[in-house]
Amino acid sequence: MVIEMAFKHRSVLLDETIESLGIKPEGIYVDGTLGGGGHSYEIAKRLSTGRLIGIDQDEAAIKAASERLKEFDERVTIVRSNYRQMKEVLRDLHMDQVDGIVLDLGVSSYQLDTKERGFSYNEDAPLDMRMDRRNSKTAKDIINGYSEMELYRIIRDYGEDKFAKNIAKHIVRMREEKPLETTFELVAAIKAAIPAKVRAVGGHPAKRTFQAIRIELNQELDVLKDTLEDMINLLKPGGRLCIITFHSLEDRIVKSHYRTAQDPCICPPDFPVCVCGRQSLGRVISRKPILPSDEEIENNKRSKSAKLRVFEKAVQ
């Protein structure tokens, strides 16, 4: 019961995503990050003979979405997996191509608000942060097992924190006394590494480091990079891929891949005609990302950093 209630929140950029998908009643659609089923519910209720495939690696999400979508049982198939395996999931369902795919790359409210998951720096809990709790490796293993240089690298690259070097140094110094086991122990190490005058302004000092550890543990950027080409190839002509990102690292990957898929030519700029033979896979629907409205941000503060980018497969 707790899980079902926790997952009941309005999905970010919901109306904009549904409109961008251009749903056909007979179409086949994939929600690669099912979560509580918010986007999936709106897709499923627009289908008649079509089908929705919902994928998520989080067991709690699977349970909550299954309950939410049970009225559409004939139109919905739910699979516990990582969207990295989307091609294999569809192959097992004897599907070659689909009319649309949606990814919402944000951490769900349920994951953030469930203390024992260890995603939040505002709650004291074991250092976990696993999206898929079947995996044995946790955030605790990274914090206590990575070298100072490795910690510095991920906090710098994935957290984009200018105090990354000092944070890594303080983590290593504190774990020499005893292993860091809880979120608040990690927060203490981070706070000790950041000057007081900096901590007094802006957001929570641990936000960037927690993001970096979570990304590293769950291989979030690698999964996205490895899957974008497959997802575009899975689209039928005219099909659309809608991806919602929540930080600049993800958004840059999506923006760059969309641009290359639209214009893959590698000929030198001074060539009068293209001779490389690479053909465009489709087009980016809007040059700038679609952003949440002021009203949505007011109602859901976590939507503030969301960006939706849409790619349409070429009609051959």
C-alpha positions as CSV (number, residue, x, y, z in Angstrom):
1,M,0.0,0.0,0.0
2,V,2.9,2.4,0.8
3,I,4.5,1.7,-2.5
4,E,1.4,2.4,-4.5
5,M,0.8,5.7,-2.7
6,A,4.4,6.8,-3.0
7,F,4.4,6.3,-6.7
8,K,1.2,8.4,-7.2
9,H,2.7,11.6,-8.5
10,R,2.3,13.5,-11.7
11,S,5.0,12.6,-14.2
12,V,7.2,15.4,-15.4
13,L,6.4,17.0,-18.7
14,L,3.5,14.5,-19.1
15,D,1.3,16.4,-21.5
16,E,4.2,17.5,-23.6
17,T,5.5,14.0,-23.9
18,I,2.2,12.5,-24.8
19,E,1.6,15.2,-27.5
20,S,5.1,14.6,-28.9
21,L,4.6,10.9,-29.2
22,G,1.6,11.4,-31.5
23,I,0.0,8.2,-30.3
24,K,-1.8,6.0,-32.8
25,P,-4.6,3.8,-31.3
26,E,-3.1,0.7,-33.1
27,G,0.6,1.6,-32.4
28,I,3.2,-0.1,-30.3
29,Y,4.9,2.0,-27.7
30,V,7.7,1.4,-25.1
31,D,8.1,3.1,-21.8
32,G,11.7,2.3,-21.0
33,T,11.6,3.8,-17.5
34,L,8.2,2.7,-16.3
35,G,8.4,4.1,-12.7
36,G,4.9,4.4,-11.3
37,G,3.3,4.2,-14.7
38,G,2.4,7.9,-15.2
39,H,3.5,8.2,-18.8
40,S,2.4,4.6,-19.5
41,Y,-1.1,5.2,-18.2
42,E,-1.7,8.1,-20.6
43,I,-0.3,6.1,-23.5
44,A,-2.3,2.9,-22.7
45,K,-5.6,4.8,-22.4
46,R,-5.1,6.1,-26.0
47,L,-4.6,2.6,-27.5
48,S,-7.3,0.4,-29.0
49,T,-5.6,-2.5,-30.7
50,G,-2.1,-1.2,-29.9
51,R,0.3,-2.3,-27.2
52,L,2.4,-0.8,-24.6
53,I,5.6,-2.4,-23.3
54,G,6.7,-1.1,-19.9
55,I,10.3,-1.7,-18.7
56,D,11.8,-1.0,-15.3
57,Q,14.6,-2.6,-13.2
58,D,13.1,-1.5,-9.9
59,E,10.9,-4.2,-8.3
60,A,8.8,-1.6,-6.4
61,A,8.1,0.3,-9.6
62,I,7.0,-2.9,-11.3
63,K,4.6,-3.6,-8.5
64,A,3.2,-0.1,-8.4
65,A,2.9,0.2,-12.2
66,S,1.2,-3.2,-12.5
67,E,-1.5,-2.1,-10.1
68,R,-1.9,1.2,-11.8
69,L,-2.2,-0.2,-15.3
70,K,-4.3,-3.3,-14.5
71,E,-7.3,-1.9,-16.2
72,F,-5.4,-2.0,-19.5
73,D,-4.2,-5.6,-19.0
74,E,-5.0,-6.6,-22.6
75,R,-2.9,-3.7,-24.0
76,V,0.1,-3.7,-21.6
77,T,3.1,-6.0,-21.1
78,I,5.4,-5.2,-18.2
79,V,9.0,-6.5,-18.0
80,R,11.5,-6.2,-15.2
81,S,14.7,-5.3,-17.0
82,N,17.0,-2.4,-17.7
83,Y,16.1,-0.3,-20.8
84,R,19.6,-1.2,-22.0
85,Q,18.1,-4.6,-22.9
86,M,15.2,-3.0,-24.9
87,K,16.1,-4.6,-28.1
88,E,16.3,-8.1,-26.5
89,V,13.0,-7.5,-24.6
90,L,11.2,-6.7,-27.9
91,R,12.8,-9.6,-29.7
92,D,11.5,-11.9,-27.0
93,L,8.0,-10.5,-27.6
94,H,8.4,-11.0,-31.4
95,M,8.4,-7.3,-32.1
96,D,10.9,-5.7,-34.5
97,Q,9.9,-2.1,-34.5
98,V,7.7,0.3,-32.5
99,D,5.9,3.6,-33.1
100,G,7.3,5.4,-30.1
101,I,9.7,5.2,-27.1
102,V,9.7,7.3,-24.0
103,L,12.4,7.6,-21.3
104,D,12.2,9.6,-18.1
105,L,15.7,9.6,-16.7
106,G,14.9,11.1,-13.4
107,V,15.1,9.4,-10.0
108,S,11.5,8.7,-9.0
109,S,9.9,10.5,-6.0
110,Y,9.5,7.0,-4.5
111,Q,13.2,6.3,-4.6
112,L,14.1,9.6,-3.2
113,D,11.5,9.6,-0.5
114,T,12.0,5.9,0.6
115,K,14.6,6.3,3.3
116,E,16.2,2.9,3.2
117,R,17.0,3.2,-0.5
118,G,19.8,5.6,0.4
119,F,19.3,8.1,-2.5
120,S,18.6,11.1,-0.3
121,Y,21.2,13.2,1.6
122,N,18.4,14.5,3.8
123,E,17.7,11.1,5.5
124,D,20.1,9.0,7.4
125,A,20.2,5.5,5.9
126,P,22.5,2.8,4.6
127,L,24.6,3.8,1.6
128,D,22.7,1.9,-1.1
129,M,21.5,3.9,-4.1
130,R,20.8,0.8,-6.3
131,M,18.2,1.2,-9.0
132,D,18.1,-2.6,-9.3
133,R,18.3,-4.2,-5.9
134,R,19.3,-7.5,-7.4
135,N,22.7,-6.1,-8.0
136,S,25.2,-6.8,-5.1
137,K,27.3,-3.6,-5.5
138,T,26.1,-0.6,-3.5
139,A,27.2,3.0,-2.9
140,K,29.0,1.8,0.2
141,D,31.3,-0.3,-2.0
142,I,32.2,2.7,-4.1
143,I,32.7,5.1,-1.1
144,N,34.9,2.6,0.7
145,G,36.5,0.7,-2.2
146,Y,37.5,3.3,-4.8
147,S,40.8,5.0,-4.6
148,E,41.1,8.7,-3.9
149,M,41.8,9.4,-7.6
150,E,38.8,7.3,-8.7
151,L,36.5,9.2,-6.3
152,Y,37.9,12.5,-7.5
153,R,37.2,11.5,-11.1
154,I,33.6,10.5,-10.7
155,I,32.7,13.5,-8.4
156,R,34.4,15.8,-10.9
157,D,33.0,14.3,-14.0
158,Y,29.5,13.2,-12.9
159,G,28.9,15.7,-10.1
160,E,30.7,18.6,-11.8
161,D,31.7,19.8,-8.3
162,K,34.6,22.2,-8.1
163,F,35.5,20.8,-4.7
164,A,35.8,17.3,-6.0
165,K,39.4,16.9,-5.1
166,N,38.9,18.0,-1.5
167,I,35.8,15.9,-1.1
168,A,37.6,12.7,-2.3
169,K,40.4,13.5,0.1
170,H,38.1,13.9,3.1
171,I,36.2,10.7,2.3
172,V,39.4,8.7,2.2
173,R,40.6,10.4,5.5
174,M,37.3,9.6,7.3
175,R,37.1,6.0,6.0
176,E,40.6,5.3,7.4
177,E,39.2,5.6,10.9
178,K,36.2,3.4,10.0
179,P,34.2,2.5,6.9
180,L,31.5,5.0,5.9
181,E,28.2,3.1,6.1
182,T,25.4,5.7,6.1
183,T,24.3,8.7,4.1
184,F,24.9,11.1,6.9
185,E,28.4,9.9,7.4
186,L,29.0,10.6,3.7
187,V,27.3,14.0,4.1
188,A,29.6,14.8,7.1
189,A,32.7,14.1,4.9
190,I,31.4,16.3,2.1
191,K,30.6,19.2,4.5
192,A,34.0,19.0,6.0
193,A,35.6,19.4,2.6
194,I,33.6,22.5,1.5
195,P,34.3,26.0,3.0
196,A,31.6,27.2,5.4
197,K,30.9,30.3,3.4
198,V,30.1,28.2,0.3
199,R,27.9,25.8,2.3
200,A,25.9,28.8,3.5
201,V,24.6,29.7,0.0
202,G,23.1,27.6,-2.8
203,G,21.7,24.1,-2.5
204,H,22.7,21.2,-0.3
205,P,26.5,20.7,-0.4
206,A,26.1,16.9,-0.9
207,K,23.8,17.1,-3.9
208,R,26.5,16.9,-6.6
209,T,28.4,14.1,-4.9
210,F,25.3,12.0,-4.3
211,Q,24.4,12.4,-8.0
212,A,27.9,11.3,-9.0
213,I,27.9,8.2,-6.8
214,R,24.5,7.2,-8.0
215,I,25.4,7.7,-11.7
216,E,28.6,5.6,-11.2
217,L,26.9,2.8,-9.4
218,N,24.0,2.4,-11.8
219,Q,26.1,3.2,-14.9
220,E,23.4,5.7,-16.0
221,L,25.4,7.6,-18.6
222,D,26.9,4.4,-20.1
223,V,23.5,2.8,-20.4
224,L,22.1,5.9,-22.2
225,K,25.1,6.1,-24.6
226,D,24.9,2.4,-25.4
227,T,21.2,2.4,-26.1
228,L,20.4,5.6,-28.1
229,E,21.4,4.1,-31.4
230,D,19.4,0.9,-30.7
231,M,16.3,2.9,-29.8
232,I,16.4,5.0,-33.0
233,N,16.9,1.8,-35.0
234,L,13.9,0.2,-33.3
235,L,11.5,3.0,-34.4
236,K,9.2,2.6,-37.4
237,P,9.4,5.3,-40.1
238,G,7.8,8.3,-38.5
239,G,8.2,6.9,-35.0
240,R,9.3,9.1,-32.2
241,L,11.8,8.9,-29.4
242,C,11.1,11.2,-26.4
243,I,13.7,11.5,-23.7
244,I,13.4,13.6,-20.5
245,T,16.7,14.4,-18.8
246,F,17.4,16.1,-15.5
247,H,21.0,17.2,-15.6
248,S,23.4,18.6,-18.2
249,L,25.4,15.4,-18.6
250,E,22.4,13.4,-19.8
251,D,21.1,16.3,-21.9
252,R,24.4,16.7,-23.7
253,I,24.5,13.0,-24.6
254,V,21.0,13.1,-26.0
255,K,21.4,16.4,-27.9
256,S,24.7,15.2,-29.4
257,H,23.4,11.8,-30.5
258,Y,20.2,13.3,-32.0
259,R,22.3,15.8,-33.9
260,T,24.6,13.1,-35.3
261,A,21.6,10.9,-36.2
262,Q,20.0,13.8,-38.1
263,D,23.3,14.9,-39.8
264,P,25.8,12.0,-39.8
265,C,27.9,13.4,-42.7
266,I,31.7,13.3,-41.9
267,C,32.9,14.9,-45.1
268,P,35.2,18.0,-44.6
269,P,33.2,21.2,-44.5
270,D,34.8,22.5,-47.8
271,F,33.5,19.5,-49.8
272,P,30.9,20.8,-52.3
273,V,28.8,17.5,-52.0
274,C,28.7,14.7,-49.5
275,V,30.7,11.7,-50.5
276,C,30.8,9.7,-47.3
277,G,27.4,8.1,-48.1
278,R,26.0,8.4,-44.5
279,Q,22.3,9.0,-44.6
280,S,20.2,10.9,-42.1
281,L,18.1,8.7,-39.7
282,G,15.5,11.4,-39.1
283,R,15.1,14.8,-37.6
284,V,15.2,16.6,-34.3
285,I,11.7,17.9,-33.7
286,S,12.7,21.1,-32.0
287,R,16.1,22.8,-31.9
288,K,15.6,23.7,-28.3
289,P,14.4,21.3,-25.6
290,I,10.9,21.4,-24.3
291,L,10.8,22.7,-20.7
292,P,8.2,22.5,-18.0
293,S,5.8,25.4,-17.6
294,D,6.0,27.8,-14.6
295,E,2.8,26.1,-13.3
296,E,4.4,22.7,-13.4
297,I,7.5,23.9,-11.6
298,E,5.3,25.6,-9.0
299,N,3.4,22.3,-8.4
300,N,6.5,20.0,-8.6
301,K,9.9,21.5,-7.7
302,R,11.7,18.4,-9.0
303,S,10.6,19.3,-12.5
304,K,12.6,22.5,-12.6
305,S,15.7,21.0,-14.4
306,A,13.7,18.7,-16.7
307,K,14.3,18.9,-20.5
308,L,12.4,16.9,-23.2
309,R,14.1,16.3,-26.5
310,V,12.2,14.5,-29.4
311,F,13.6,12.7,-32.4
312,E,11.5,11.5,-35.3
313,K,12.6,8.5,-37.5
314,A,12.9,9.3,-41.2
315,V,10.0,8.2,-43.4
316,Q,11.6,6.1,-46.1
